Amino acid sequence: MPPEIIKGLKDVYFDTTESSFIDGIEGKLLYRGYNIHDLAEKSTFEEVVYLLLYGDLPNKKQLADFDSLLRANRIIPDDVIQVIDLVKTGHPMDVLRTAISALGSFDPEVTDNSVEATIRKGIRLTAMGPTIVAAHHRLRQGLEPVAPNPDLNHAGNFLYMLFDELPNQETTDLLDVDFILHAEHGPNASAFAARVTASTVSDLHSAVTTGVGTLKGPAHGGAAEEVMKMALDIGNPENAAEYASNLLDNGDRIMGFGHRVYRAEDPRARHLRDRSKVLGEKSGHPEWFQILQHLEENTMQPYRSKGICVNVDFFAGSIYYLLGIPDDLFISIFALGRIPGWTLQCVEQYKDNILLRPLTEYIGEMDLEYTPIESRS
Ligand code: ACO
């Protein structure tokens, strides 16, 4: 009997979890039991990171202490700045991957895979991630990196380091929500890849490096950048229908639609849709939202019944674009939000570890005779 092949490991359960609950049919997402809608509307990224890593919402003192800890850990070693400078011509995700890997060489607890040390390392990586991305963006423009500002929260400090300008509250809040929405999402491709690395009893820096490399692909985190490129190509809401039909007729996909788990709308999309609309109107550029809205409500409407609905990446790009963030940084922002989620997934893996090692059925030739190279035609 040939083995049953489950391509893409679709719908395969490989462990239990207390991190996030996803109901793809209902379009429901909970972090540690809390609904993503409540967290997006009422929480902060700092509080959500605490919730994910420690399993419960913090009280005021716990949150203040945790926030201070994040702020205190933002500075990256000068040697890592030099590494970033060396590879600065690369894509920001390649640079982020390299810099996180390099940070492993400087972390005093790199080989300690205890739950406590892994959480401490995850906090440090969460805090340092924005410094890497912002420093790279400055260096590639021939500018000096901007030192972290301890007076600003996680999102505000990232914008400050990126643009060397104090961000306003509205912009900071937008990015804060975006980080919350991207913080954790079960064993998606990048988190699963990170868990595979952790399952070999390798360290968190290696696992997060794996996660960044896996997130980079357009089928996963790269979609936001592709969506905005598509919107720019379309240029005007009136062109949207024809452009999208041509894509689909060619057998191409509309980026920002479809999801391995969700058959209903990705619950994270709602928050970015609303904010994309408001930001577009306020900044005098409603056309990007109108193009996306047109695609969602017209071109892709028939796809809803097939379970292909809008995902978290569809509206994200238009927000980043209007905030003046270069398109090749969109996916890095996703990665910065996801570091706590990767950490949590690795903690769960370490807690009850088993090597993750599936099988493939061999369908190639068997027992061929080895011909010396001189005798081959
Ligand atoms: N546009 C048009 N058709 C689509 C789309 C899309 N965006 N997504 C899926 N489909 C169709 C496929 O063509 C396929 O049709 P078929 O059965 O007639 O061949 C069917 O839906 C199933 O698609 P699969 O690729 O088998 O579904 P899978 O679960 O493996 O893929 C994925 C999910 C990769 C996200 C896919 O929907 C996709 O490529 N979407 C576009 C990229 C994207 O937005 N990625 C971000 C995902 S969210 C995230 O990672 C944070």
Residues whose N, C-alpha, C, O or C-beta is under 5 A from the ligand:
A	BS01	ACO	P218 A219 H220 G221 A223 D252 R253 I254 M255 G256 F257 G258 H259 R260 I308 N311 D313
